[in-house]
Amino acid sequence: TVFSLGLFSLSGSIYLFQQDGKYLNAFFTPDTLNPGDFLYATALMFVAYTGYGRIATLGEEVKQPRRTIPKAIMLCLLFSALLYV
């Protein structure tokens, strides 16, 4: 998934530089900065790129699923958010 995202970003960057940044807009501006929207988008990306099916199978593989799975979800959300920023 990370490789696919990197390839997509690289191809978009090449097009962006060919256009001299004509289509480059700020993602977050002080007027539109809303942390709730950012977290909502991050949660959607978590579902899209990691899926809950993997978490269900993880429950059988770990020793303390009630403790391990919530930590894994939060770390994955954090990693996804940082990756997309």
ChimeraX attribute file (.defattr): number of C-alpha atoms within 10 A of each C-alpha:
attribute: neighborCount
match mode: 1-to-1
recipient: residues
	/A:1	8
	/A:2	10
	/A:3	8
	/A:4	9
	/A:5	12
	/A:6	11
	/A:7	12
	/A:8	11
	/A:9	12
	/A:10	12
	/A:11	11
	/A:12	12
	/A:13	13
	/A:14	10
	/A:15	13
	/A:16	14
	/A:17	12
	/A:18	10
	/A:19	11
	/A:20	9
	/A:21	11
	/A:22	9
	/A:23	10
	/A:24	10
	/A:25	8
	/A:26	6
	/A:27	8
	/A:28	10
	/A:29	9
	/A:30	6
	/A:31	6
	/A:32	9
	/A:33	11
	/A:34	11
	/A:35	9
	/A:36	9
	/A:37	11
	/A:38	14
	/A:39	14
	/A:40	11
	/A:41	13
	/A:42	22
	/A:43	16
	/A:44	14
	/A:45	16
	/A:46	19
	/A:47	12
	/A:48	10
	/A:49	11
	/A:50	15
	/A:51	12
	/A:52	13
	/A:53	9
	/A:54	9
	/A:55	16
	/A:56	12
	/A:57	10
	/A:58	15
	/A:59	14
	/A:60	10
	/A:61	10
	/A:62	12
	/A:63	10
	/A:64	10
	/A:65	16
	/A:66	10
	/A:67	10
	/A:68	13
	/A:69	16
	/A:70	12
	/A:71	12
	/A:72	14
	/A:73	15
	/A:74	11
	/A:75	12
	/A:76	16
	/A:77	20
	/A:78	15
	/A:79	14
	/A:80	19
	/A:81	17
	/A:82	10
	/A:83	11
	/A:84	10
	/A:85	9
